[in-house]
Amino acid sequence: MRILAIDTSCDETAIAILKINKNFKILSNNVSSQVKIHQKYGGVFPALAKREHQKNLLPILERALGKSRLLKLKIENRKIKTKKLEKILEKEPKLFKNLTKFLKKYQKPKVDLIAVTVGPGLEPCLWVGVNFAKALAFFWNLKILPINHIEAHLFANWQKPIEKSQIFPAIYLVVSGGHTQLILIKKIGKYQILGETRDDAAGECFDKVAKILGLDYPGGPEIAKEAAKFKGDPKFKIKLPRPMINQKNYDFSFSGLKTAVFYDFKNRKEKERESKNYIQELSNEVEEAVSDVLVLKTLRAAIKYRVKSIILGGGVVANLRLREKFEKEIKKYLPKIYFLKPEVSLCTDNALMVGICSYFHWLEGETKNWKKIKANANARL
């Protein structure tokens, strides 16, 4: 079977197509990032992100189908009924106009299922992808699967077949700009949230710290870049808190860490603030503080629930120091369990993970009619 997957949950417009026999074969995986557009705002500006999704979806779909060799011109240019399409895309008139041209030009591709992220995420962004998927499902007469974005990140680890009996139960840490959650997975589709952030997510903390230091958005990669330059000689003796690290729960809090950075920065002389050594040392300490909390709480949960594996997902998982620390601590304390982490390129939002996730739901017969699909910005597992 072939699955066409769509993700517009935040500021990446993503479409992937995968073919499934016994294995997952990636026919195309396309992502258009909006990072440069949102940099001047220090975060994602929803109205702008929505506009970019409307502009990018058709070109990315065309590219994805072309790369997958599924884009075929129509033999004759027949008129198509557009009234229903216009209703589905009434809030995206420009997208409707361009999609109509596309559907007149090309045949229905050999695709069996459409998968789309419905939440959590930014609601204006989610609806663009959802309505686009509904329009395609209606016109091509295909079933559609609504996918939870947090669950999808889990499947960024599933490019190759994995024996599920060896993996579950598992502890799943998803950590991104908007979410930090620790989840017990008993089996695919059966999830229990053990803990989550009470304020800022880890990625959000990195963004705010980067802004304090005058670094670019998104903050995570910039903090990591500066931390990597630190030579291990702490000239400024910076020591930041590890929030909630000793509390006997699985919740997180990173707002206090950001505040501690702000006061350290504020209390420095201007010459110190502008020092490269100071920025590098502070970035390193922030990275260590966040990593310490995430690793310790995850391992503590893994030991308590006697799981077979630890699985990571989300944009912050691209942080090399975090990955390195997980590797080291798991080898030391839990050497017999599996450790799954996605490729760095698949940590941030993408549609491939959405497509793989949908396959497992399709196996359970969970497809829906396009009319029943809705975006839910606050969706929970």
C-alpha positions in Angstrom: 0.0 0.0 0.0 1.0 3.6 -0.4 0.3 6.4 2.1 0.3 10.1 1.5 1.0 12.0 4.7 0.6 15.7 5.6 1.9 17.8 8.5 1.3 21.5 9.1 1.3 21.5 12.9 3.6 24.5 13.3 6.0 26.2 10.9 7.1 23.3 8.7 5.0 22.3 5.7 5.6 18.6 5.2 4.4 15.9 2.8 5.7 12.4 2.6 4.8 9.3 0.6 5.7 5.8 1.7 5.2 2.4 0.3 4.6 -0.5 2.6 5.0 -4.2 1.8 6.9 -6.0 4.6 9.2 -3.0 5.0 8.7 0.8 4.9 10.0 2.3 1.7 10.3 6.1 1.6 9.3 7.3 -1.8 9.6 11.0 -0.9 9.9 13.1 2.3 9.6 16.8 1.7 9.8 19.6 4.3 9.6 23.3 3.7 10.9 25.2 6.8 9.7 28.7 7.7 12.5 29.4 10.2 13.9 32.4 8.4 10.5 34.0 8.1 9.8 33.8 11.9 13.4 34.6 13.1 12.7 38.3 13.5 9.7 37.6 15.8 11.8 35.3 18.0 9.1 32.6 17.6 6.4 31.3 15.3 3.9 33.9 14.2 0.7 31.9 13.5 -0.9 34.1 10.9 2.3 34.1 8.9 2.8 30.4 9.3 -0.8 29.7 8.0 -0.2 31.9 5.0 3.0 30.0 4.2 1.3 26.6 4.5 -1.3 27.8 2.0 1.4 28.8 -0.4 3.6 25.8 0.0 1.3 22.8 0.1 0.6 22.4 -3.6 4.2 22.8 -4.8 5.4 20.3 -2.1 2.6 17.8 -3.1 3.6 18.1 -6.7 7.3 17.6 -5.8 6.5 14.6 -3.6 4.3 12.9 -6.2 6.9 13.6 -8.9 9.8 12.2 -6.9 7.6 9.1 -6.1 6.8 8.7 -9.8 3.1 9.0 -9.1 2.5 12.3 -11.0 0.7 11.6 -14.3 -0.8 14.1 -16.6 -4.5 13.6 -17.5 -5.1 12.3 -21.0 -7.9 14.8 -21.6 -8.8 18.0 -19.8 -12.3 17.3 -18.5 -14.2 19.8 -16.3 -14.3 18.9 -12.6 -17.0 19.6 -10.0 -15.6 22.3 -7.7 -18.5 23.3 -5.5 -17.7 20.8 -2.7 -14.0 21.5 -2.9 -14.7 25.2 -2.6 -16.8 24.5 0.5 -14.1 22.4 2.1 -11.4 25.1 1.4 -13.7 28.2 2.0 -11.1 29.6 4.4 -8.3 29.0 2.0 -9.5 30.5 -1.3 -6.1 30.8 -2.9 -5.3 27.2 -2.0 -8.7 26.2 -3.6 -7.9 28.0 -6.8 -4.4 26.4 -7.1 -5.7 23.0 -6.1 -8.4 23.1 -8.8 -5.8 23.8 -11.5 -3.7 20.9 -10.1 -6.6 18.4 -10.1 -7.6 19.4 -13.7 -4.0 18.8 -14.8 -3.1 15.5 -13.1 -4.6 12.0 -12.7 -5.5 10.5 -9.4 -2.2 9.1 -8.0 -1.9 5.5 -7.0 -2.3 6.2 -3.3 -4.3 4.1 -0.9 -4.6 6.3 2.2 -4.2 9.9 3.3 -2.8 10.7 6.8 -2.8 14.1 8.4 -1.8 15.7 11.7 -4.8 17.0 13.5 -3.1 18.2 16.7 -1.7 19.2 19.0 -0.2 22.3 17.3 -1.1 25.8 16.2 -4.7 25.8 15.3 -4.6 28.1 12.2 -1.7 25.9 10.8 -3.4 22.6 11.6 -6.6 23.6 9.8 -4.8 24.4 6.6 -3.3 20.9 6.4 -6.6 19.2 7.6 -8.7 21.0 5.0 -6.2 20.3 2.3 -6.2 16.6 3.2 -10.0 16.5 3.3 -10.2 18.1 -0.1 -7.8 15.5 -1.6 -9.6 12.6 0.2 -13.0 13.8 -1.1 -11.9 14.4 -4.7 -9.8 11.2 -5.0 -12.3 9.1 -2.9 -9.8 8.0 -0.4 -10.0 7.1 3.3 -8.2 9.5 5.7 -6.6 9.0 9.1 -6.3 11.8 11.7 -2.9 11.5 13.5 -1.8 12.9 16.9 1.4 14.8 16.5 2.9 13.6 19.8 2.3 10.0 18.9 3.7 10.6 15.4 7.1 11.6 16.8 7.3 8.1 18.3 7.3 6.7 14.8 10.2 8.7 13.6 12.1 5.7 15.1 10.3 3.2 13.0 11.9 3.5 9.5 13.0 -0.1 9.8 10.8 -2.9 11.0 11.0 -3.3 14.8 9.9 -6.4 16.7 7.2 -4.8 19.0 7.5 -7.6 21.6 11.1 -6.6 22.2 10.2 -2.9 22.6 7.1 -2.7 24.8 6.4 -1.7 27.5 8.5 1.4 26.9 9.2 4.9 28.3 8.7 7.6 25.7 10.2 11.0 26.2 8.9 13.6 23.8 10.7 16.9 24.1 10.2 19.9 21.7 9.5 23.6 21.6 5.9 23.1 22.7 5.9 19.8 24.6 7.9 18.0 27.3 6.1 14.8 28.3 7.1 11.4 29.8 4.8 8.7 28.6 4.5 5.0 29.5 3.7 2.9 26.4 2.2 -0.5 27.1 1.6 -1.1 23.4 1.0 1.0 20.3 -2.2 3.0 21.0 -2.1 2.4 24.7 -0.4 5.4 26.4 -0.2 6.8 29.9 1.2 10.3 30.5 3.4 10.0 33.6 4.5 13.6 33.7 4.8 16.8 31.7 6.0 20.3 31.9 4.1 22.6 34.3 5.2 25.7 32.5 7.8 26.1 29.7 8.7 23.2 27.6 12.5 22.4 27.2 12.6 23.8 23.6 10.7 26.9 24.7 13.3 27.4 27.5 16.1 27.2 24.9 14.4 29.8 22.7 14.0 32.2 25.6 17.5 31.8 26.8 18.8 32.4 23.3 16.8 35.6 23.1 18.3 36.8 26.4 21.8 36.1 25.0 21.0 37.8 21.7 21.2 34.6 19.7 19.0 33.7 16.8 15.7 31.7 16.7 15.3 28.8 17.1 17.3 28.8 20.3 18.1 25.1 20.6 20.6 24.8 17.8 22.1 28.2 18.7 22.6 27.2 22.3 24.1 23.9 21.3 26.5 25.6 18.8 27.8 28.0 21.6 28.0 25.2 24.2 30.1 23.1 21.8 32.7 25.9 21.8 33.1 25.8 25.6 36.5 24.4 26.5 35.7 23.2 30.0 37.4 26.1 31.8 34.6 27.8 33.8 35.9 31.4 34.1 32.5 32.7 35.3 31.6 29.8 37.7 28.0 29.7 36.5 25.8 27.2 38.3 22.2 26.9 37.3 19.4 25.0 39.0 18.1 21.6 37.8 14.4 22.3 38.4 12.3 19.5 40.0 15.2 17.0 39.6 14.8 15.6 43.1 11.0 15.6 43.3 9.4 12.2 43.3 7.3 12.7 40.3 7.8 12.8 36.5 6.8 16.4 35.9 9.1 19.1 34.5 9.5 22.9 34.9 11.9 25.0 32.9 10.6 28.5 33.5 12.7 28.8 36.6 15.8 27.9 34.7 15.1 30.7 32.2 14.6 33.1 35.1 17.9 32.0 36.6 19.7 32.7 33.3 18.0 36.1 33.1 19.2 37.2 36.6 22.8 35.9 36.0 22.9 37.8 32.7 21.4 41.0 34.3 23.9 40.9 37.2 26.9 40.8 34.9 28.8 43.8 33.7 28.2 44.8 30.1 31.7 43.7 29.1 31.0 40.2 30.6 27.6 39.8 28.9 29.2 40.5 25.5 32.1 38.1 26.1 32.2 35.1 23.8 33.5 33.0 26.8 30.5 34.0 28.9 27.9 33.1 26.2 29.7 29.8 25.6 29.9 28.9 29.3 26.3 29.9 30.0 25.0 28.0 27.0 26.9 24.9 28.1 25.4 25.1 31.6 21.9 25.6 30.3 22.4 22.5 28.0 23.7 20.5 30.9 20.9 21.6 33.2 18.2 20.6 30.8 19.9 17.3 29.9 20.4 16.3 33.5 16.7 16.7 34.3 15.4 15.0 31.2 17.8 12.0 31.5 17.4 11.4 35.3 13.6 11.5 35.3 13.4 9.3 32.2 15.7 6.7 33.7 13.9 6.8 37.0 10.6 6.1 35.2 12.2 3.3 33.2 13.5 1.6 36.4 10.2 2.0 38.2 8.0 0.6 35.4 10.5 -2.1 34.4 10.3 -1.3 30.7 12.1 -2.9 27.8 13.1 0.3 26.1 13.5 4.0 26.2 12.4 6.0 23.2 13.0 9.6 22.3 11.1 11.9 20.1 10.8 15.6 19.2 12.9 18.5 18.0 15.1 18.9 21.1 16.2 15.3 20.7 18.4 16.5 17.9 20.7 18.0 20.7 23.9 15.9 20.5 24.8 16.5 24.2 21.4 15.1 25.3 21.8 12.1 23.1 25.3 11.5 24.3 24.2 11.7 28.0 21.3 9.3 27.4 23.7 6.8 25.8 26.2 7.0 28.7 23.6 6.8 31.5 21.6 4.0 29.9 24.8 2.0 29.3 25.8 2.5 32.9 22.4 1.9 34.7 20.2 0.0 32.2 22.6 -1.8 29.8 20.0 -4.5 28.8 17.3 -2.3 27.5 16.8 -0.9 24.0 17.5 2.7 23.3 15.7 4.2 20.3 16.4 7.7 19.0 15.4 9.1 15.6 17.9 10.3 13.0 18.7 13.9 13.7 17.0 14.9 10.4 13.7 13.3 11.6 13.6 14.9 15.1 11.9 18.1 13.9 8.4 18.0 12.4 8.0 15.9 9.3 5.3 13.9 7.5 7.2 10.6 7.3 6.5 9.9 11.0 2.8 10.8 10.4 2.7 8.3 7.5 4.3 5.5 9.5 2.1 6.2 12.5 -1.0 6.0 10.3 0.0 2.5 9.0 -0.3 1.0 12.5 -3.7 2.6 13.0 -4.8 1.4 9.6 -3.9 -2.1 10.7 -6.5 -1.7 13.4 -9.1 -0.6 10.9 -9.3 3.0 12.2 -9.8 4.9 8.9 -12.4 7.6 8.8 -14.6 9.5 6.3 -13.1 12.9 5.5 -16.2 14.7 6.8 -15.4 13.6 10.3 -11.9 15.0 10.5 -11.3 18.1 12.6 -8.2 19.9 13.9 -7.7 20.0 17.7 -4.9 22.3 18.8 -5.0 20.8 22.3 -5.2 17.2 21.4 -3.9 14.7 24.1 -2.7 11.2 23.8 
